[in-house]
Amino acid sequence: MSQFLRLVQMLWQQVSQRQVWRSLRGARSWRLIPFLVGVAIAIALPACSSLLVDRAVSESQTNPNLLMGMPTEATSFNANDYLINRPQYVLSYNQSKAIPNWASWQLNRDWLGDRPRLPFEPDSSLPPDWPKAMPNDYTNSGFDRGHVVPAADRNRTEADSKAVFLMTNILPQTPDNNRGPWESLESYCRDLVSRGKELYIIAGPAGEGGSGERGKKVAIAQKISVPAYTWKVIVVLDQPGSGLDGITDQTRVIAVIMPNKQGIKDRNWREFRTSVDEVEEITGYNLLSNLPENLQNFLEAEADNR
């Protein structure tokens, strides 16, 4: 709203500075008002165009963590698809659910370190009038504080670690999901990196209602939505730094959908592999959208079997 008011103010200044109202002194000159307003807008809009650009969106377009493209039309003014652009990741946050919609990040050897875990913290970058998820909202809920971007994927510097322990990167995961196949897949991704691969990962929740240690819940602390599933898509590049040019019809793409419930801790993450198309079906997102359409369609159609 403040950008809109600034735009109106600039339009008025453009009109008044050019003293176009002097032409309205004549008895019939009121007929010129539509024309003069159009002239004023044409003069002012070039000067105001920067106000109409979402800075978070424009900056995210050059963020390497978003190489595969924006899954949704997230912006910095949509509360339920709120774009958070950080050096460590790009994330869409849902204010009404108090969890992320999705997060996107790059993973290679440069990101990995051995810093200790940090305390969870509310995200002070959110608009001040928004209710914030707090670490103690999860206490005795039967659900873990589940990272979307894993702590071990961002532990080379203190700033990296702090970014992934913000509550905007956290969602309610059942202990058996979080500590079982989900964690195993996270570890497998870092193992691929140790073997010289570079990964581009997108992950998030889907659906509503998970079954934790205290039974099924659709929300905890009366404000934090509990998802029915967690999903992840991983693009594996053989040559780090090759970017989109390094992706071909032979590129490995791993997609999983895991139920957010107890009883799956000992299951292998490979049992939950599916196609990217299936992930798009349950989320409504457009994943890997920066790829050429034919290549995107090809890579998204089949489940990984390597």
N, C-alpha and C positions, 0 to 999 in steps of 0.2 A: 504494500500500500504506500509506503514511503517513496518508492521509486515512481509510482504513478503521480503522487503529489508534486514531486520534483519535476516531472515531465510537464504537468499542467502549468507550474510556475514558470518554467522556461518558455513555454508557448506564450504565456501572457507577456513576458518580458520582450519576446521577439515582436509581438504585436505593438506594444506600447512604445518600444524604442524606435520603431519605424513610423510612429505617429499615424497609423492608418486610420485611427478614429477621427482624425480631422476631416476625412472625406465623408463622414456621416452627418455633417452639419446641414446639408441640404435636405429639404422636405422629402424628397423621393429617394435619398441615398440609402435608406434602409434596405432597399432591394439589393444593394451591393454586399450585404453582410455575408451571405453564403460564399460569395466569391472571395472576399477578403479573409474569411476564416480559412478557406482552402489555401490561399497564398501563405498565410501565417504558418499553417501546419507544414507546408512544403519547405518553408524557410527553416523552421525549427527542428524538424525531425532528424536531419543529418547531424545536427549538433547534439541531439538527445539519443542517438542510436545506441550509444554505449550503455545507457540506462536500461535498455530492453534486452541486453545480453546477460544470460545467467552465467556469472563468473565461474561458479563451481562446475557447470557443464563444460564450458570452454577449456578450463584448466584440466579437467579429467580426460579430455580427448588426447592429450599428450602424456598422460600418466602411463608408464609401461605396465602397470598392474591391470589396465583395462584394454590390453592389446586385442583381446577377442571380441570387444565391442560391448555396448551397453545392453543388458538384457531387458531393461524397461526404459520408459521415458522419464527417468528420475530427474528431479530438479531441486533447487534449494528453496522452493516455495510450495512444494507439494508435501503436506505433512505425512501422508501415508506412502509416499515414494520419495523420501527426502534424501538427496544425494550428499554423501560425505566423501570428500576427496582428500586423501592423505598420502604422504610418501610411501606408507607401508601397504596400503590397499585402497580400493574404491568400494563403497558400500552404500546400499539403499536401506534406509531405516523407516520403519512403520510406526508412527507415533501412536496410533490407536491400539496397536498390539504390543508396543514396547519391546519389539525384537527386530532384528534386521530382516529385510526381504531377501537379500542376497549380498554376497561379498565376492570381489574378484581380486586375485593377487598373482604375482609372479613368484616363482620359487626356483632359485638356483643357489650355488654355493656361497654367493656373496651375502645372502640373508642369514646364513646359519652361524650360530655361536653357541655359547654355553652359559649364558647369564641365568641366574636363578629366577624363579617365578616371582611375580610381584602381586601385591594386593589388587583385588578388583576395585574399580572406581566408577562412579557415575560420570557420564560424559558432559562436561561443562560447556562444550561447544554447541549443544542444542539450544534452541530458542528458550529464553528464561521462563516463559509462561507455560512451557510444556512440562507435564509430570514426568519424572525421570525414574527409570528402573534403578533400584538400589541393590547392592550386594546382599543385604539381609532379607530382601524380598524372597530369596530362594531358600532361606533357612527353614529346615523341617518341612519342606514342600514335597519331598520325595523325588526331586529332580536335581540334576547337576547344573552348575553354571557352565554350559557348553560353549566353547569357543567355535565360531565359524572359521575365522582365520586362526589357525592353531598357534598356541604360545611358542612351541618349538620351531615354528616356521619364521618367527620374528624375534630372535633373541641374541642378535649380534651387538646391538647397542641398547642403552637404557630407553631412548626414545622409541625404538621399535617395540620393546617389551611393553612399555606403557600403553602404546596404541592398541595392542591386542587385548589388554586387560580392561579396556573401557567397556561399560555395560552395553553400549550400542553394538558391540561385536559378540554379544552373548545371547543364548536362547536356552529354554528349558529342555534338557536332554535327559532321558532316562539313564540311570547309571549303566545298565547293560548295553545300551546303544553307545554312549559316550566312551565307556571304558573297554568296550568290546570291539566289534568290527569297525566302528568309526575310527577309533584310535589306531587300529591295525592298518587301516588304509592311509591314515596320516603318516605313520611310520614308513609304509611302503613308498609313499611319495618322496620322503627324504632319502630313502635308500636309492631310488632312481637318480636323485640329484647327486648322491655320492658316487654314482657310476658315470657321471658326466652329462646327465640330461638336464634340460631346463623345462619347467612346467608352467602352464598357465591354468589356474584353477578358479572355478566359480562354484559357489556352494550356498545353501540356504535351507529354509524350512518349507514345508507344504502342508496344507490341510490344517485341521484343528482337532485337538484332543489326543493326548498321549497317556499311556499307562505307566506310571512311575511306581516307586516303592510304597506309596500310600494310595494306590489305586488310580483310576482314570480321572483326569482333570482337563478341562478346556482352558483354564487360566489359573495362575497363582498370584497371590497378593492382590486379587481382584482387578488386575490391570495388565498382567503379562500373559500373552497368549501362549498356550502350549501346542506345538505342532504335532500332527499325526505322523509326519515323515521328516527325515532329513535327506538331502540329496547333494550330490557333488558331481561335477564334470571336470575332467583333467585332460588337457592337451599336452602330449609329451613330445618335445622337440629334441631331436638327436644332436643338433648343433646349437649350443647356447649362443644367443645373440643374432640368430638368423631371422627372427621376427616372423611376420606373416609369409615372407618369401620361403621360409623353411618348412611350410606346411603343404603337404601333398596328399594325394589319395592313399599314400602308404603310411601317413602319420597315425600314430596310436592315439586313440581317444577313449578314455575310461569314463563311464557314467554309472552311478549307483543311486538307488533309492532304498533307504533303510527305514523300517518301521520304528517309530519312537515308542518302544514298549520294552518291558522286561522279558527275560527268557531267551535273549539272543546273544548274550555275552560271549559264548564259546563258538559262535558260528563264524565261518570264514567270510571275509568281506567280499570275496569273489562270488559268493552265492547271491549277492544283491545287485550284480551287474545288470545293466539294461541299456537301452539306446538313449541318445540325447533327445530323440523325438519323444520318448516316453516322459522324460523329465519336463520337456516343454508342454506336454499334454497336461500334466498335473499342476504346473505352475502358471501357464499362460505366457511364459517368457519367450523371447527370441534370443536364443543362445548362439554364440559363435557368429554373430551378425556381421563382423568385419571381414569374414571370408567371402570369396566369390560365391555366388549363389549355388552354382552347380557343385562346387567342392563342399560347401556347407551341407547341402542336402545329402551328398554321398556319405560324409563322415558321421552325420547324425543318425543315419538309418539303421546301422548295425551295432549290436552289443560287442564289446571287447571280449576276446577269448584267448588272449595271450597269457 
